[in-house]
Amino acid sequence: MSYQNLHDEDEALFRPIYETSTSFYVVVAVLTAIFLFGLGCYIHQLFYGLGATGMNEPVSWAFYIVDFVFFIGISHAGTLISAILRLSKAEWRRPITRMAEVITGIVLAIGGLHPIIDLGRPDRILHLFERGRLQSPLLWDLTSVTAYFTASTIYLYIPMIPDIALLRDRGGKLHNLYKILAWGYKGTPKQKHALERAINILMVMVIPIAISVHTIIAWIFGMTLQPGWHSTIFGPYFV
């Protein structure tokens, strides 16, 4: 492949970062409108209670917890896809791996907010820190989801360091930010080896953390007295 072709490929990759089209602002405007609509619905819920979401006596989980389980499930799939493809060391898997890692981070950030919103009063989340008990499954749920999100974010960030270093070397308005995020990466053999070692360690760590998140969530459901939910099989069933 000629130098010109490599240069053209680099320009095609960098273009979405440095240039924005009209369609970009249209999408941002649509998403902003959706966000404002959701914010209005949430303010309505704060005034009228969780009954606005359809929660009542026989329906104990309603909208937010259903979405929470949905997003956590997607994050689990993204983690497994990324880990399996990295273990296979296939070059074709790189775009898929990056997409799976990004999806995991995004849906965890979204899903993690749902239990807080489901409290009705978000300030009550402070009670888990002030009066949390080790016997409480909610405390373990908060701990496992936080650990999962932290590990997944680091797992996404570390493989991006070489790409961030390319943006740093290219310059631009965000040069100082890229310089900090690149951690002095120069692409030396020693740095590449350390990077691969860190990725392999995280790849192994993320999988059991993901399993712990799903089993804890499942047993929170299993500890209720709702018919059809009160069962110890829910942990492995969710995984």
C-alpha positions as CSV (number, residue, x, y, z in Angstrom):
1,M,0.0,0.0,0.0
2,S,1.4,3.4,-1.0
3,Y,2.1,6.3,1.4
4,Q,-0.7,8.3,-0.4
5,N,-3.3,5.6,0.3
6,L,-2.2,5.4,3.9
7,H,-2.5,9.2,4.2
8,D,-6.0,9.1,2.6
9,E,-7.1,6.4,5.1
10,D,-5.8,8.4,8.0
11,E,-7.7,11.5,6.8
12,A,-10.9,9.5,6.4
13,L,-10.6,8.3,10.0
14,F,-9.7,11.8,11.4
15,R,-12.4,13.7,9.4
16,P,-15.4,12.9,11.7
17,I,-13.4,14.2,14.7
18,Y,-12.3,17.5,13.2
19,E,-15.3,18.3,10.9
20,T,-19.0,18.3,11.5
21,S,-21.7,18.3,8.9
22,T,-25.3,19.7,8.9
23,S,-26.6,16.2,9.6
24,F,-24.6,16.1,12.8
25,Y,-26.4,19.2,14.2
26,V,-29.7,17.8,13.1
27,V,-29.1,14.6,15.0
28,V,-27.9,16.6,18.1
29,A,-31.1,18.7,17.9
30,V,-33.4,15.6,17.7
31,L,-31.6,14.0,20.6
32,T,-31.8,17.2,22.6
33,A,-35.5,17.4,22.0
34,I,-35.9,13.7,23.2
35,F,-33.8,14.5,26.3
36,L,-35.9,17.5,27.2
37,F,-39.1,15.5,26.7
38,G,-37.7,12.8,29.1
39,L,-36.7,15.5,31.6
40,G,-40.2,16.8,31.5
41,C,-41.6,13.3,32.2
42,Y,-39.2,12.9,35.1
43,I,-40.2,16.2,36.7
44,H,-43.8,15.0,36.3
45,Q,-42.9,11.8,38.1
46,L,-41.2,13.7,41.0
47,F,-44.5,15.5,41.6
48,Y,-46.9,12.6,41.1
49,G,-44.9,9.6,42.2
50,L,-43.8,6.3,40.7
51,G,-47.4,5.5,39.8
52,A,-46.8,7.5,36.7
53,T,-44.6,4.7,35.4
54,G,-47.2,2.0,35.9
55,M,-45.9,0.7,39.2
56,N,-48.6,-0.6,41.5
57,E,-49.2,-3.5,43.9
58,P,-49.0,-6.5,41.5
59,V,-46.5,-4.8,39.2
60,S,-43.6,-4.2,41.5
61,W,-40.8,-3.5,39.1
62,A,-42.3,-1.3,36.4
63,F,-40.5,0.7,33.7
64,Y,-37.1,1.6,35.3
65,I,-36.0,-1.8,36.6
66,V,-37.1,-3.5,33.4
67,D,-34.9,-1.1,31.4
68,F,-32.1,-1.6,34.0
69,V,-32.0,-5.3,33.4
70,F,-32.2,-4.8,29.6
71,F,-29.2,-2.4,29.5
72,I,-27.2,-4.5,31.9
73,G,-27.9,-7.6,29.7
74,I,-26.6,-5.7,26.6
75,S,-23.5,-4.7,28.5
76,H,-22.8,-8.3,29.4
77,A,-23.1,-9.3,25.7
78,G,-20.7,-6.5,24.8
79,T,-18.1,-7.6,27.4
80,L,-18.2,-11.3,26.3
81,I,-18.0,-10.4,22.6
82,S,-15.0,-8.2,23.2
83,A,-13.2,-10.7,25.5
84,I,-13.8,-13.7,23.2
85,L,-12.7,-11.8,20.1
86,R,-9.6,-10.5,21.8
87,L,-8.7,-14.0,23.0
88,S,-9.0,-15.3,19.4
89,K,-6.4,-12.7,18.3
90,A,-8.1,-12.3,14.9
91,E,-7.2,-9.1,13.1
92,W,-10.6,-8.8,11.5
93,R,-12.3,-8.4,14.9
94,R,-10.8,-5.0,15.8
95,P,-13.8,-2.8,14.7
96,I,-16.3,-5.2,16.3
97,T,-14.3,-5.3,19.5
98,R,-14.1,-1.5,19.8
99,M,-17.9,-1.3,19.1
100,A,-18.6,-3.9,21.8
101,E,-16.5,-2.1,24.3
102,V,-18.1,1.3,23.6
103,I,-21.6,-0.2,23.8
104,T,-20.7,-1.8,27.2
105,G,-19.6,1.6,28.6
106,I,-22.6,3.5,27.3
107,V,-25.3,1.1,28.3
108,L,-23.8,0.7,31.8
109,A,-23.8,4.5,32.2
110,I,-27.5,4.6,31.1
111,G,-28.6,1.5,33.0
112,G,-26.9,2.5,36.2
113,L,-29.1,5.6,36.5
114,H,-32.3,3.6,36.4
115,P,-32.2,2.2,40.0
116,I,-31.5,5.7,41.3
117,I,-34.5,7.1,39.4
118,D,-36.6,4.2,40.5
119,L,-36.1,5.2,44.1
120,G,-38.6,8.0,43.5
121,R,-36.4,10.4,45.5
122,P,-32.8,10.2,44.2
123,D,-31.4,11.7,47.4
124,R,-32.2,8.4,49.1
125,I,-29.2,6.8,47.3
126,L,-27.1,8.5,50.1
127,H,-28.7,6.1,52.6
128,L,-26.7,3.3,51.0
129,F,-23.5,5.0,51.8
130,E,-24.6,6.3,55.3
131,R,-26.5,3.3,56.6
132,G,-25.6,0.5,54.1
133,R,-25.4,-3.0,55.5
134,L,-23.4,-5.9,54.1
135,Q,-26.6,-8.0,54.3
136,S,-28.4,-5.7,51.9
137,P,-28.5,-6.9,48.2
138,L,-28.9,-3.3,47.1
139,L,-25.5,-2.4,48.6
140,W,-23.9,-5.2,46.7
141,D,-25.8,-4.2,43.6
142,L,-24.4,-0.7,43.8
143,T,-20.9,-2.0,44.5
144,S,-20.9,-4.5,41.6
145,V,-22.4,-2.2,39.0
146,T,-19.9,0.6,40.0
147,A,-17.0,-1.9,39.8
148,Y,-18.3,-3.2,36.5
149,F,-18.6,0.3,35.0
150,T,-15.1,1.3,36.3
151,A,-13.5,-1.9,34.9
152,S,-15.3,-1.6,31.5
153,T,-14.4,2.1,31.2
154,I,-10.7,1.3,31.8
155,Y,-11.0,-1.7,29.4
156,L,-12.3,0.7,26.7
157,Y,-9.8,3.4,27.4
158,I,-6.5,1.4,27.5
159,P,-6.8,0.1,23.9
160,M,-7.6,3.6,22.7
161,I,-4.3,5.0,24.0
162,P,-2.4,4.5,20.6
163,D,-5.3,6.2,18.8
164,I,-5.3,9.1,21.2
165,A,-1.5,9.4,20.7
166,L,-2.2,9.8,16.9
167,L,-4.6,12.6,17.7
168,R,-2.0,14.2,20.0
169,D,0.7,14.1,17.3
170,R,-1.7,15.6,14.8
171,G,-2.3,18.7,16.9
172,G,-5.4,20.9,17.0
173,K,-7.5,22.6,19.6
174,L,-7.6,19.6,21.9
175,H,-3.9,18.8,21.7
176,N,-3.3,19.3,25.5
177,L,-6.2,17.0,26.4
178,Y,-5.0,14.3,24.0
179,K,-1.5,14.8,25.5
180,I,-2.8,14.0,29.0
181,L,-4.9,11.1,27.9
182,A,-2.1,9.5,25.8
183,W,0.2,9.2,28.9
184,G,3.3,9.8,26.9
185,Y,2.7,6.9,24.5
186,K,5.2,6.7,21.7
187,G,4.6,3.2,20.3
188,T,7.9,1.7,21.6
189,P,8.1,-2.1,21.9
190,K,8.2,-1.8,25.7
191,Q,5.0,0.4,25.7
192,K,3.2,-2.0,23.3
193,H,4.1,-5.0,25.5
194,A,2.9,-3.2,28.7
195,L,-0.3,-2.2,26.9
196,E,-1.1,-5.7,25.7
197,R,-0.4,-7.1,29.2
198,A,-2.8,-4.6,30.8
199,I,-5.5,-5.4,28.2
200,N,-5.1,-9.1,28.8
201,I,-5.4,-8.7,32.6
202,L,-8.5,-6.5,32.3
203,M,-10.0,-8.9,29.8
204,V,-9.9,-11.7,32.4
205,M,-11.0,-9.4,35.3
206,V,-14.1,-8.0,33.5
207,I,-15.8,-11.3,32.8
208,P,-16.2,-12.4,36.5
209,I,-17.2,-8.9,37.5
210,A,-19.9,-9.0,34.8
211,I,-21.2,-12.4,36.1
212,S,-21.3,-11.0,39.6
213,V,-23.5,-8.1,38.5
214,H,-26.0,-10.4,36.8
215,T,-26.2,-12.8,39.7
216,I,-26.7,-10.1,42.3
217,I,-29.5,-8.4,40.2
218,A,-31.1,-11.8,39.7
219,W,-31.1,-12.7,43.4
220,I,-32.5,-9.3,44.3
221,F,-35.5,-10.4,42.3
222,G,-35.4,-13.8,43.8
223,M,-35.6,-12.5,47.3
224,T,-39.0,-10.9,46.7
225,L,-42.2,-12.8,47.7
226,Q,-43.8,-12.3,44.3
227,P,-45.1,-15.6,42.9
228,G,-42.8,-16.8,40.1
229,W,-39.9,-14.7,41.3
230,H,-39.0,-16.2,44.7
231,S,-36.4,-18.8,43.5
232,T,-32.7,-19.4,43.9
233,I,-32.4,-20.4,40.2
234,F,-32.5,-16.8,39.1
235,G,-28.7,-16.2,39.5
236,P,-27.6,-18.8,36.9
237,Y,-30.7,-18.2,34.8
238,F,-29.8,-14.5,34.3
239,V,-26.2,-15.3,33.3
